[in-house]
Amino acid sequence: MVTMTDRETYLIRAAEARAQADATTLDNVRQRCLRSAEAWNEMAARAERTEQMRQTLLADKERAAAEAAAAR
């Protein structure tokens, strides 16, 4: 089973919202869909930043543990 990241899920939802915007003939529905797509893209960007911070924190912890082990 393949597990998607939050970022991937958000990008899929953004693409779905854009497709809905392209498919509609009503201006108000199109604008709502485009706002939705923008919100999903913002959430994807936030999820990516969070994942990068998490990786940096993990690397820092691993480095600190290695330094502590070497100091013994």
N, C-alpha and C positions, 0 to 999 in steps of 0.2 A: 504494500500500500504506500502510495506517495503522499507525503504531507506537504501542503503548501504553507509558506510563511504568511504572516499577516500582510506583508507588503505585496506579495503576489495576489492574495485575495483582493486587496484594495484596488490593485491595478486592473484586475478582471472586472470588478464592479464599475470602475471608471469607464472601461471600454463598453460595458453593457449600457451605461447611461448615455454615452456618446452615440451608440447605435440607436437607442431609443429616440434621441434628439434628431438624428438624421432621418428616422422613419416617420416622424410625426408631421402633420401639416398645420398644427395649431401652434402659434407663436408662444403662448403662455406655457404650454407643455414643453416646447423646445427649450425655453429659457430655464424652466425648472430642471429639466434633464441635464442641461449644461452646468447649472449650479451644483447639481448632485455630482457630476463628473469631476468638477473642480474640487469639491469637498473630499471625494475619494482619493484624488491625486495628492491632496494635502496630507491625508492620513497615511498614504503610502510613503511620502517623503519623511514624515515623522517616524514611521516604523523603521525606515532605513537608518535614520539618525540614531534611533534607540539601539538598533542592532550593532551599529558601529561603535557606539559608546560601550555596549556590553562586551564586545570583543576586546576593546582597548582595556577595560577594567579587568577582564579575565587575564589578558596578557600581562598586565601590571602585577596582578596577584601571583601568577606563575613565576614571574621574574623575582619578586620579593621572596617567594618561598625558596627558589633556587639559591638566592643570595644568602638567605638564613641558613640553608643546609650547608652551603660552602663555608660559612663562617664557623661552623661547629668543629 
